[in-house]
Amino acid sequence: MRLKGTKTESEFREELLHSKRSLFGDGENNELKNVLENEYPSLMSAYVLHWTPNQGEDIYMVLGN
């Protein structure tokens, strides 16, 4: 499937950029950012691909450099 130049690609790109900004920009996800930086000290960028909220913990699928 080709997504280049489509509305779907644009929406997906915007979601990924928003997830990066929420991790590194405005401090919305400080706990997740701290965990990632402790585990991966050379982390420069990360994107949340999927998030599953649970009662006791949240599960994240994160793509990082």
mmCIF file of the N, C-alpha and C atoms, coordinates in Angstrom:
data_MODEL
# 
_entry.id   MODEL 
# 
loop_
_atom_site.group_PDB 
_atom_site.id 
_atom_site.type_symbol 
_atom_site.label_atom_id 
_atom_site.label_alt_id 
_atom_site.label_comp_id 
_atom_site.label_asym_id 
_atom_site.label_entity_id 
_atom_site.label_seq_id 
_atom_site.pdbx_PDB_ins_code 
_atom_site.Cartn_x 
_atom_site.Cartn_y 
_atom_site.Cartn_z 
_atom_site.occupancy 
_atom_site.B_iso_or_equiv 
_atom_site.pdbx_formal_charge 
_atom_site.auth_seq_id 
_atom_site.auth_comp_id 
_atom_site.auth_asym_id 
_atom_site.auth_atom_id 
_atom_site.pdbx_PDB_model_num 
ATOM 1   N N  . MET A 1 1  ? 0.842  -1.163 0.000  1.00 0.00 ? 1  MET A N  1 
ATOM 2   C CA . MET A 1 1  ? 0.000  0.000  0.000  1.00 0.00 ? 1  MET A CA 1 
ATOM 3   C C  . MET A 1 1  ? 0.895  1.237  0.000  1.00 0.00 ? 1  MET A C  1 
ATOM 4   N N  . ARG A 1 2  ? 0.561  2.179  -0.826 1.00 0.00 ? 2  ARG A N  1 
ATOM 5   C CA . ARG A 1 2  ? 1.332  3.412  -0.910 1.00 0.00 ? 2  ARG A CA 1 
ATOM 6   C C  . ARG A 1 2  ? 0.622  4.521  -0.147 1.00 0.00 ? 2  ARG A C  1 
ATOM 7   N N  . LEU A 1 3  ? 1.350  5.171  0.743  1.00 0.00 ? 3  LEU A N  1 
ATOM 8   C CA . LEU A 1 3  ? 0.774  6.252  1.533  1.00 0.00 ? 3  LEU A CA 1 
ATOM 9   C C  . LEU A 1 3  ? 1.367  7.613  1.193  1.00 0.00 ? 3  LEU A C  1 
ATOM 10  N N  . LYS A 1 4  ? 2.408  7.636  0.399  1.00 0.00 ? 4  LYS A N  1 
ATOM 11  C CA . LYS A 1 4  ? 3.113  8.885  0.133  1.00 0.00 ? 4  LYS A CA 1 
ATOM 12  C C  . LYS A 1 4  ? 2.171  9.931  -0.466 1.00 0.00 ? 4  LYS A C  1 
ATOM 13  N N  . GLY A 1 5  ? 2.097  11.075 0.223  1.00 0.00 ? 5  GLY A N  1 
ATOM 14  C CA . GLY A 1 5  ? 1.286  12.182 -0.249 1.00 0.00 ? 5  GLY A CA 1 
ATOM 15  C C  . GLY A 1 5  ? -0.199 12.054 0.040  1.00 0.00 ? 5  GLY A C  1 
ATOM 16  N N  . THR A 1 6  ? -0.606 11.058 0.819  1.00 0.00 ? 6  THR A N  1 
ATOM 17  C CA . THR A 1 6  ? -2.023 10.865 1.096  1.00 0.00 ? 6  THR A CA 1 
ATOM 18  C C  . THR A 1 6  ? -2.419 11.546 2.408  1.00 0.00 ? 6  THR A C  1 
ATOM 19  N N  . LYS A 1 7  ? -3.712 11.675 2.599  1.00 0.00 ? 7  LYS A N  1 
ATOM 20  C CA . LYS A 1 7  ? -4.237 12.244 3.838  1.00 0.00 ? 7  LYS A CA 1 
ATOM 21  C C  . LYS A 1 7  ? -3.882 11.335 5.022  1.00 0.00 ? 7  LYS A C  1 
ATOM 22  N N  . THR A 1 8  ? -3.909 10.027 4.801  1.00 0.00 ? 8  THR A N  1 
ATOM 23  C CA . THR A 1 8  ? -3.559 9.065  5.856  1.00 0.00 ? 8  THR A CA 1 
ATOM 24  C C  . THR A 1 8  ? -2.128 9.271  6.317  1.00 0.00 ? 8  THR A C  1 
ATOM 25  N N  . GLU A 1 9  ? -1.213 9.452  5.372  1.00 0.00 ? 9  GLU A N  1 
ATOM 26  C CA . GLU A 1 9  ? 0.185  9.697  5.726  1.00 0.00 ? 9  GLU A CA 1 
ATOM 27  C C  . GLU A 1 9  ? 0.308  10.980 6.534  1.00 0.00 ? 9  GLU A C  1 
ATOM 28  N N  . SER A 1 10 ? -0.378 12.012 6.106  1.00 0.00 ? 10 SER A N  1 
ATOM 29  C CA . SER A 1 10 ? -0.322 13.299 6.792  1.00 0.00 ? 10 SER A CA 1 
ATOM 30  C C  . SER A 1 10 ? -0.847 13.188 8.227  1.00 0.00 ? 10 SER A C  1 
ATOM 31  N N  . GLU A 1 11 ? -1.946 12.474 8.410  1.00 0.00 ? 11 GLU A N  1 
ATOM 32  C CA . GLU A 1 11 ? -2.520 12.304 9.746  1.00 0.00 ? 11 GLU A CA 1 
ATOM 33  C C  . GLU A 1 11 ? -1.601 11.477 10.639 1.00 0.00 ? 11 GLU A C  1 
ATOM 34  N N  . PHE A 1 12 ? -1.025 10.413 10.086 1.00 0.00 ? 12 PHE A N  1 
ATOM 35  C CA . PHE A 1 12 ? -0.119 9.563  10.846 1.00 0.00 ? 12 PHE A CA 1 
ATOM 36  C C  . PHE A 1 12 ? 1.130  10.339 11.251 1.00 0.00 ? 12 PHE A C  1 
ATOM 37  N N  . ARG A 1 13 ? 1.668  11.124 10.332 1.00 0.00 ? 13 ARG A N  1 
ATOM 38  C CA . ARG A 1 13 ? 2.846  11.951 10.618 1.00 0.00 ? 13 ARG A CA 1 
ATOM 39  C C  . ARG A 1 13 ? 2.550  12.942 11.741 1.00 0.00 ? 13 ARG A C  1 
ATOM 40  N N  . GLU A 1 14 ? 1.373  13.573 11.697 1.00 0.00 ? 14 GLU A N  1 
ATOM 41  C CA . GLU A 1 14 ? 1.002  14.546 12.726 1.00 0.00 ? 14 GLU A CA 1 
ATOM 42  C C  . GLU A 1 14 ? 0.854  13.877 14.089 1.00 0.00 ? 14 GLU A C  1 
ATOM 43  N N  . GLU A 1 15 ? 0.291  12.667 14.129 1.00 0.00 ? 15 GLU A N  1 
ATOM 44  C CA . GLU A 1 15 ? 0.180  11.931 15.390 1.00 0.00 ? 15 GLU A CA 1 
ATOM 45  C C  . GLU A 1 15 ? 1.554  11.610 15.970 1.00 0.00 ? 15 GLU A C  1 
ATOM 46  N N  . LEU A 1 16 ? 2.482  11.180 15.126 1.00 0.00 ? 16 LEU A N  1 
ATOM 47  C CA . LEU A 1 16 ? 3.838  10.869 15.590 1.00 0.00 ? 16 LEU A CA 1 
ATOM 48  C C  . LEU A 1 16 ? 4.541  12.116 16.104 1.00 0.00 ? 16 LEU A C  1 
ATOM 49  N N  . LEU A 1 17 ? 4.398  13.224 15.398 1.00 0.00 ? 17 LEU A N  1 
ATOM 50  C CA . LEU A 1 17 ? 5.031  14.470 15.847 1.00 0.00 ? 17 LEU A CA 1 
ATOM 51  C C  . LEU A 1 17 ? 4.426  14.951 17.160 1.00 0.00 ? 17 LEU A C  1 
ATOM 52  N N  . HIS A 1 18 ? 3.130  14.782 17.318 1.00 0.00 ? 18 HIS A N  1 
ATOM 53  C CA . HIS A 1 18 ? 2.486  15.159 18.579 1.00 0.00 ? 18 HIS A CA 1 
ATOM 54  C C  . HIS A 1 18 ? 3.019  14.298 19.731 1.00 0.00 ? 18 HIS A C  1 
ATOM 55  N N  . SER A 1 19 ? 3.205  13.001 19.486 1.00 0.00 ? 19 SER A N  1 
ATOM 56  C CA . SER A 1 19 ? 3.723  12.131 20.544 1.00 0.00 ? 19 SER A CA 1 
ATOM 57  C C  . SER A 1 19 ? 5.147  12.524 20.922 1.00 0.00 ? 19 SER A C  1 
ATOM 58  N N  . LYS A 1 20 ? 5.953  12.919 19.939 1.00 0.00 ? 20 LYS A N  1 
ATOM 59  C CA . LYS A 1 20 ? 7.323  13.362 20.228 1.00 0.00 ? 20 LYS A CA 1 
ATOM 60  C C  . LYS A 1 20 ? 7.304  14.662 21.033 1.00 0.00 ? 20 LYS A C  1 
ATOM 61  N N  . ARG A 1 21 ? 6.440  15.601 20.644 1.00 0.00 ? 21 ARG A N  1 
ATOM 62  C CA . ARG A 1 21 ? 6.343  16.863 21.382 1.00 0.00 ? 21 ARG A CA 1 
ATOM 63  C C  . ARG A 1 21 ? 5.872  16.638 22.814 1.00 0.00 ? 21 ARG A C  1 
ATOM 64  N N  . SER A 1 22 ? 4.945  15.688 23.010 1.00 0.00 ? 22 SER A N  1 
ATOM 65  C CA . SER A 1 22 ? 4.449  15.442 24.365 1.00 0.00 ? 22 SER A CA 1 
ATOM 66  C C  . SER A 1 22 ? 5.526  14.812 25.248 1.00 0.00 ? 22 SER A C  1 
ATOM 67  N N  . LEU A 1 23 ? 6.465  14.072 24.645 1.00 0.00 ? 23 LEU A N  1 
ATOM 68  C CA . LEU A 1 23 ? 7.560  13.484 25.414 1.00 0.00 ? 23 LEU A CA 1 
ATOM 69  C C  . LEU A 1 23 ? 8.676  14.486 25.693 1.00 0.00 ? 23 LEU A C  1 
ATOM 70  N N  . PHE A 1 24 ? 9.069  15.247 24.693 1.00 0.00 ? 24 PHE A N  1 
ATOM 71  C CA . PHE A 1 24 ? 10.262 16.085 24.807 1.00 0.00 ? 24 PHE A CA 1 
ATOM 72  C C  . PHE A 1 24 ? 9.977  17.581 24.886 1.00 0.00 ? 24 PHE A C  1 
ATOM 73  N N  . GLY A 1 25 ? 8.780  17.999 24.545 1.00 0.00 ? 25 GLY A N  1 
ATOM 74  C CA . GLY A 1 25 ? 8.506  19.425 24.495 1.00 0.00 ? 25 GLY A CA 1 
ATOM 75  C C  . GLY A 1 25 ? 7.895  19.993 25.758 1.00 0.00 ? 25 GLY A C  1 
ATOM 76  N N  . ASP A 1 26 ? 6.619  19.747 25.951 1.00 0.00 ? 26 ASP A N  1 
ATOM 77  C CA . ASP A 1 26 ? 5.875  20.411 27.016 1.00 0.00 ? 26 ASP A CA 1 
ATOM 78  C C  . ASP A 1 26 ? 5.871  19.681 28.347 1.00 0.00 ? 26 ASP A C  1 
ATOM 79  N N  . GLY A 1 27 ? 6.534  18.539 28.435 1.00 0.00 ? 27 GLY A N  1 
ATOM 80  C CA . GLY A 1 27 ? 6.619  17.823 29.703 1.00 0.00 ? 27 GLY A CA 1 
ATOM 81  C C  . GLY A 1 27 ? 5.350  17.106 30.101 1.00 0.00 ? 27 GLY A C  1 
ATOM 82  N N  . GLU A 1 28 ? 4.486  16.832 29.150 1.00 0.00 ? 28 GLU A N  1 
ATOM 83  C CA . GLU A 1 28 ? 3.218  16.170 29.414 1.00 0.00 ? 28 GLU A CA 1 
ATOM 84  C C  . GLU A 1 28 ? 3.418  14.742 29.939 1.00 0.00 ? 28 GLU A C  1 
ATOM 85  N N  . ASN A 1 29 ? 4.464  14.066 29.468 1.00 0.00 ? 29 ASN A N  1 
ATOM 86  C CA . ASN A 1 29 ? 4.748  12.674 29.853 1.00 0.00 ? 29 ASN A CA 1 
ATOM 87  C C  . ASN A 1 29 ? 6.117  12.564 30.523 1.00 0.00 ? 29 ASN A C  1 
ATOM 88  N N  . ASN A 1 30 ? 6.324  13.288 31.602 1.00 0.00 ? 30 ASN A N  1 
ATOM 89  C CA . ASN A 1 30 ? 7.621  13.285 32.264 1.00 0.00 ? 30 ASN A CA 1 
ATOM 90  C C  . ASN A 1 30 ? 8.033  11.913 32.780 1.00 0.00 ? 30 ASN A C  1 
ATOM 91  N N  . GLU A 1 31 ? 7.087  11.146 33.316 1.00 0.00 ? 31 GLU A N  1 
ATOM 92  C CA . GLU A 1 31 ? 7.439  9.827  33.858 1.00 0.00 ? 31 GLU A CA 1 
ATOM 93  C C  . GLU A 1 31 ? 7.943  8.897  32.760 1.00 0.00 ? 31 GLU A C  1 
ATOM 94  N N  . LEU A 1 32 ? 7.242  8.856  31.646 1.00 0.00 ? 32 LEU A N  1 
ATOM 95  C CA . LEU A 1 32 ? 7.675  8.016  30.533 1.00 0.00 ? 32 LEU A CA 1 
ATOM 96  C C  . LEU A 1 32 ? 9.017  8.486  29.990 1.00 0.00 ? 32 LEU A C  1 
ATOM 97  N N  . LYS A 1 33 ? 9.183  9.776  29.861 1.00 0.00 ? 33 LYS A N  1 
ATOM 98  C CA . LYS A 1 33 ? 10.461 10.324 29.375 1.00 0.00 ? 33 LYS A CA 1 
ATOM 99  C C  . LYS A 1 33 ? 11.598 9.937  30.317 1.00 0.00 ? 33 LYS A C  1 
ATOM 100 N N  . ASN A 1 34 ? 11.389 10.037 31.618 1.00 0.00 ? 34 ASN A N  1 
ATOM 101 C CA . ASN A 1 34 ? 12.427 9.683  32.587 1.00 0.00 ? 34 ASN A CA 1 
ATOM 102 C C  . ASN A 1 34 ? 12.807 8.210  32.497 1.00 0.00 ? 34 ASN A C  1 
ATOM 103 N N  . VAL A 1 35 ? 11.820 7.340  32.355 1.00 0.00 ? 35 VAL A N  1 
ATOM 104 C CA . VAL A 1 35 ? 12.102 5.903  32.219 1.00 0.00 ? 35 VAL A CA 1 
ATOM 105 C C  . VAL A 1 35 ? 12.915 5.644  30.959 1.00 0.00 ? 35 VAL A C  1 
ATOM 106 N N  . LEU A 1 36 ? 12.502 6.244  29.850 1.00 0.00 ? 36 LEU A N  1 
ATOM 107 C CA . LEU A 1 36 ? 13.219 6.043  28.589 1.00 0.00 ? 36 LEU A CA 1 
ATOM 108 C C  . LEU A 1 36 ? 14.656 6.557  28.671 1.00 0.00 ? 36 LEU A C  1 
ATOM 109 N N  . GLU A 1 37 ? 14.838 7.733  29.277 1.00 0.00 ? 37 GLU A N  1 
ATOM 110 C CA . GLU A 1 37 ? 16.188 8.300  29.382 1.00 0.00 ? 37 GLU A CA 1 
ATOM 111 C C  . GLU A 1 37 ? 17.066 7.489  30.324 1.00 0.00 ? 37 GLU A C  1 
ATOM 112 N N  . ASN A 1 38 ? 16.481 6.897  31.371 1.00 0.00 ? 38 ASN A N  1 
ATOM 113 C CA . ASN A 1 38 ? 17.272 6.053  32.275 1.00 0.00 ? 38 ASN A CA 1 
ATOM 114 C C  . ASN A 1 38 ? 17.706 4.761  31.593 1.00 0.00 ? 38 ASN A C  1 
ATOM 115 N N  . GLU A 1 39 ? 16.829 4.183  30.787 1.00 0.00 ? 39 GLU A N  1 
ATOM 116 C CA . GLU A 1 39 ? 17.145 2.936  30.089 1.00 0.00 ? 39 GLU A CA 1 
ATOM 117 C C  . GLU A 1 39 ? 18.033 3.161  28.869 1.00 0.00 ? 39 GLU A C  1 
ATOM 118 N N  . TYR A 1 40 ? 17.853 4.293  28.213 1.00 0.00 ? 40 TYR A N  1 
ATOM 119 C CA . TYR A 1 40 ? 18.583 4.601  26.971 1.00 0.00 ? 40 TYR A CA 1 
ATOM 120 C C  . TYR A 1 40 ? 19.172 6.012  27.076 1.00 0.00 ? 40 TYR A C  1 
ATOM 121 N N  . PRO A 1 41 ? 20.325 6.168  27.721 1.00 0.00 ? 41 PRO A N  1 
ATOM 122 C CA . PRO A 1 41 ? 20.911 7.489  27.961 1.00 0.00 ? 41 PRO A CA 1 
ATOM 123 C C  . PRO A 1 41 ? 21.190 8.301  26.692 1.00 0.00 ? 41 PRO A C  1 
ATOM 124 N N  . SER A 1 42 ? 21.421 7.639  25.579 1.00 0.00 ? 42 SER A N  1 
ATOM 125 C CA . SER A 1 42 ? 21.721 8.376  24.342 1.00 0.00 ? 42 SER A CA 1 
ATOM 126 C C  . SER A 1 42 ? 20.466 8.680  23.525 1.00 0.00 ? 42 SER A C  1 
ATOM 127 N N  . LEU A 1 43 ? 19.285 8.511  24.114 1.00 0.00 ? 43 LEU A N  1 
ATOM 128 C CA . LEU A 1 43 ? 18.027 8.745  23.422 1.00 0.00 ? 43 LEU A CA 1 
ATOM 129 C C  . LEU A 1 43 ? 17.913 10.206 22.994 1.00 0.00 ? 43 LEU A C  1 
ATOM 130 N N  . MET A 1 44 ? 17.676 10.415 21.708 1.00 0.00 ? 44 MET A N  1 
ATOM 131 C CA . MET A 1 44 ? 17.527 11.775 21.186 1.00 0.00 ? 44 MET A CA 1 
ATOM 132 C C  . MET A 1 44 ? 16.095 12.051 20.733 1.00 0.00 ? 44 MET A C  1 
ATOM 133 N N  . SER A 1 45 ? 15.400 11.022 20.293 1.00 0.00 ? 45 SER A N  1 
ATOM 134 C CA . SER A 1 45 ? 14.012 11.193 19.880 1.00 0.00 ? 45 SER A CA 1 
ATOM 135 C C  . SER A 1 45 ? 13.258 9.893  20.115 1.00 0.00 ? 45 SER A C  1 
ATOM 136 N N  . ALA A 1 46 ? 11.972 10.018 20.347 1.00 0.00 ? 46 ALA A N  1 
ATOM 137 C CA . ALA A 1 46 ? 11.123 8.850  20.559 1.00 0.00 ? 46 ALA A CA 1 
ATOM 138 C C  . ALA A 1 46 ? 9.709  9.197  20.135 1.00 0.00 ? 46 ALA A C  1 
ATOM 139 N N  . TYR A 1 47 ? 9.022  8.189  19.630 1.00 0.00 ? 47 TYR A N  1 
ATOM 140 C CA . TYR A 1 47 ? 7.647  8.352  19.172 1.00 0.00 ? 47 TYR A CA 1 
ATOM 141 C C  . TYR A 1 47 ? 6.804  7.249  19.782 1.00 0.00 ? 47 TYR A C  1 
ATOM 142 N N  . VAL A 1 48 ? 5.680  7.603  20.380 1.00 0.00 ? 48 VAL A N  1 
ATOM 143 C CA . VAL A 1 48 ? 4.770  6.615  20.940 1.00 0.00 ? 48 VAL A CA 1 
ATOM 144 C C  . VAL A 1 48 ? 3.917  6.079  19.803 1.00 0.00 ? 48 VAL A C  1 
ATOM 145 N N  . LEU A 1 49 ? 4.079  4.781  19.511 1.00 0.00 ? 49 LEU A N  1 
ATOM 146 C CA . LEU A 1 49 ? 3.318  4.161  18.430 1.00 0.00 ? 49 LEU A CA 1 
ATOM 147 C C  . LEU A 1 49 ? 1.971  3.648  18.903 1.00 0.00 ? 49 LEU A C  1 
ATOM 148 N N  . HIS A 1 50 ? 1.927  3.197  20.173 1.00 0.00 ? 50 HIS A N  1 
ATOM 149 C CA . HIS A 1 50 ? 0.681  2.656  20.718 1.00 0.00 ? 50 HIS A CA 1 
ATOM 150 C C  . HIS A 1 50 ? 0.709  2.797  22.232 1.00 0.00 ? 50 HIS A C  1 
ATOM 151 N N  . TRP A 1 51 ? -0.465 3.052  22.820 1.00 0.00 ? 51 TRP A N  1 
ATOM 152 C CA . TRP A 1 51 ? -0.572 3.213  24.264 1.00 0.00 ? 51 TRP A CA 1 
ATOM 153 C C  . TRP A 1 51 ? -1.812 2.469  24.730 1.00 0.00 ? 51 TRP A C  1 
ATOM 154 N N  . THR A 1 52 ? -1.638 1.596  25.725 1.00 0.00 ? 52 THR A N  1 
ATOM 155 C CA . THR A 1 52 ? -2.754 0.856  26.300 1.00 0.00 ? 52 THR A CA 1 
ATOM 156 C C  . THR A 1 52 ? -2.838 1.169  27.788 1.00 0.00 ? 52 THR A C  1 
ATOM 157 N N  . PRO A 1 53 ? -3.849 1.933  28.199 1.00 0.00 ? 53 PRO A N  1 
ATOM 158 C CA . PRO A 1 53 ? -4.000 2.226  29.628 1.00 0.00 ? 53 PRO A CA 1 
ATOM 159 C C  . PRO A 1 53 ? -4.597 1.026  30.363 1.00 0.00 ? 53 PRO A C  1 
ATOM 160 N N  . ASN A 1 54 ? -4.040 0.710  31.522 1.00 0.00 ? 54 ASN A N  1 
ATOM 161 C CA . ASN A 1 54 ? -4.541 -0.350 32.387 1.00 0.00 ? 54 ASN A CA 1 
ATOM 162 C C  . ASN A 1 54 ? -4.784 0.218  33.771 1.00 0.00 ? 54 ASN A C  1 
ATOM 163 N N  . GLN A 1 55 ? -5.338 -0.578 34.660 1.00 0.00 ? 55 GLN A N  1 
ATOM 164 C CA . GLN A 1 55 ? -5.648 -0.097 36.001 1.00 0.00 ? 55 GLN A CA 1 
ATOM 165 C C  . GLN A 1 55 ? -4.395 0.263  36.786 1.00 0.00 ? 55 GLN A C  1 
ATOM 166 N N  . GLY A 1 56 ? -3.414 -0.631 36.808 1.00 0.00 ? 56 GLY A N  1 
ATOM 167 C CA . GLY A 1 56 ? -2.231 -0.399 37.626 1.00 0.00 ? 56 GLY A CA 1 
ATOM 168 C C  . GLY A 1 56 ? -1.048 0.155  36.869 1.00 0.00 ? 56 GLY A C  1 
ATOM 169 N N  . GLU A 1 57 ? -1.056 0.002  35.559 1.00 0.00 ? 57 GLU A N  1 
ATOM 170 C CA . GLU A 1 57 ? 0.080  0.445  34.764 1.00 0.00 ? 57 GLU A CA 1 
ATOM 171 C C  . GLU A 1 57 ? -0.371 0.712  33.335 1.00 0.00 ? 57 GLU A C  1 
ATOM 172 N N  . ASP A 1 58 ? 0.378  1.525  32.632 1.00 0.00 ? 58 ASP A N  1 
ATOM 173 C CA . ASP A 1 58 ? 0.126  1.782  31.225 1.00 0.00 ? 58 ASP A CA 1 
ATOM 174 C C  . ASP A 1 58 ? 1.180  1.051  30.404 1.00 0.00 ? 58 ASP A C  1 
ATOM 175 N N  . ILE A 1 59 ? 0.790  0.585  29.242 1.00 0.00 ? 59 ILE A N  1 
ATOM 176 C CA . ILE A 1 59 ? 1.707  -0.137 28.366 1.00 0.00 ? 59 ILE A CA 1 
ATOM 177 C C  . ILE A 1 59 ? 1.931  0.710  27.116 1.00 0.00 ? 59 ILE A C  1 
ATOM 178 N N  . TYR A 1 60 ? 3.197  0.990  26.818 1.00 0.00 ? 60 TYR A N  1 
ATOM 179 C CA . TYR A 1 60 ? 3.561  1.819  25.673 1.00 0.00 ? 60 TYR A CA 1 
ATOM 180 C C  . TYR A 1 60 ? 4.388  1.022  24.681 1.00 0.00 ? 60 TYR A C  1 
ATOM 181 N N  . MET A 1 61 ? 4.163  1.282  23.394 1.00 0.00 ? 61 MET A N  1 
ATOM 182 C CA . MET A 1 61 ? 5.054  0.802  22.350 1.00 0.00 ? 61 MET A CA 1 
ATOM 183 C C  . MET A 1 61 ? 5.727  2.060  21.780 1.00 0.00 ? 61 MET A C  1 
ATOM 184 N N  . VAL A 1 62 ? 7.050  2.128  21.967 1.00 0.00 ? 62 VAL A N  1 
ATOM 185 C CA . VAL A 1 62 ? 7.786  3.343  21.644 1.00 0.00 ? 62 VAL A CA 1 
ATOM 186 C C  . VAL A 1 62 ? 8.865  3.039  20.605 1.00 0.00 ? 62 VAL A C  1 
ATOM 187 N N  . LEU A 1 63 ? 8.994  3.922  19.628 1.00 0.00 ? 63 LEU A N  1 
ATOM 188 C CA . LEU A 1 63 ? 10.054 3.848  18.628 1.00 0.00 ? 63 LEU A CA 1 
ATOM 189 C C  . LEU A 1 63 ? 11.051 4.950  18.947 1.00 0.00 ? 63 LEU A C  1 
ATOM 190 N N  . GLY A 1 64 ? 12.318 4.572  19.152 1.00 0.00 ? 64 GLY A N  1 
ATOM 191 C CA . GLY A 1 64 ? 13.355 5.558  19.464 1.00 0.00 ? 64 GLY A CA 1 
ATOM 192 C C  . GLY A 1 64 ? 14.563 5.392  18.571 1.00 0.00 ? 64 GLY A C  1 
ATOM 193 N N  . ASN A 1 65 ? 15.422 6.408  18.573 1.00 0.00 ? 65 ASN A N  1 
ATOM 194 C CA . ASN A 1 65 ? 16.628 6.340  17.732 1.00 0.00 ? 65 ASN A CA 1 
ATOM 195 C C  . ASN A 1 65 ? 17.629 5.361  18.271 1.00 0.00 ? 65 ASN A C  1 
# 
